[in-house]
Amino acid sequence: MASKISKAFSAMVSKAPSGFIYMLSAVESAISDSYEIVIVIDDGHENTEKLLSTLRKHYIPNKVVIVKENSKEKGERLSYVAPFTEALGTIDGKPTAYVCKNYACEKPVTDVKAFEDLLGKL
């Protein structure tokens, strides 16, 4: 159905693409890879904001960002909605970033530079 809609509007989209931003975003979502970026945090760690700030610098249109608090209660609630996050935790008590594609994650990182490098490859 989405493909048929895209084809039906293709002539108008090609004449005025800026008028069809949401439609073009939907098409991109349908044909591109998507990423899940999970940042697991412990309350109050200074590196949390550095990781989030690094993420905000990158344009990654097909991403879902999940911030998981490393407490048992909140982690259980999240894993009910996103089961693949259940096994994800912090490393050495540091905020930890997981960059995943189709629910398969790269090696987790705690360092801002390493996170920047991972995001640069997407």
VENVEN-V623315 format. One record per pair of residues at least 24 apart in sequence whose ideal C-beta (glycine too) atoms are under 6 Angstrom apart, sorted by the first residue. I is the first residue (numbers start at 1). J is the second residue. D is the distance in whole Angstrom. If there is no record, write none. Layout:
I_J_D + I_J_D
This chain:
2_30_6 + 28_61_6 + 29_62_6 + 32_62_5 + 33_101_6 + 34_62_4 + 35_63_5 + 35_101_6 + 36_64_5 + 36_100_4 + 37_63_6 + 37_65_5 + 37_99_6 + 38_66_5 + 38_68_6 + 38_85_6 + 38_88_6 + 38_98_4 + 39_67_5 + 39_97_5 + 40_68_5 + 40_70_6 + 40_88_5 + 40_89_6 + 40_90_5 + 40_96_5 + 41_95_5 + 42_70_5 + 42_90_6 + 42_93_6 + 45_95_5 + 47_94_6 + 47_95_5 + 48_95_5 + 50_112_5 + 51_95_5 + 51_97_5 + 51_115_6 + 54_112_6 + 54_115_5 + 54_116_5 + 58_119_5 + 60_122_5
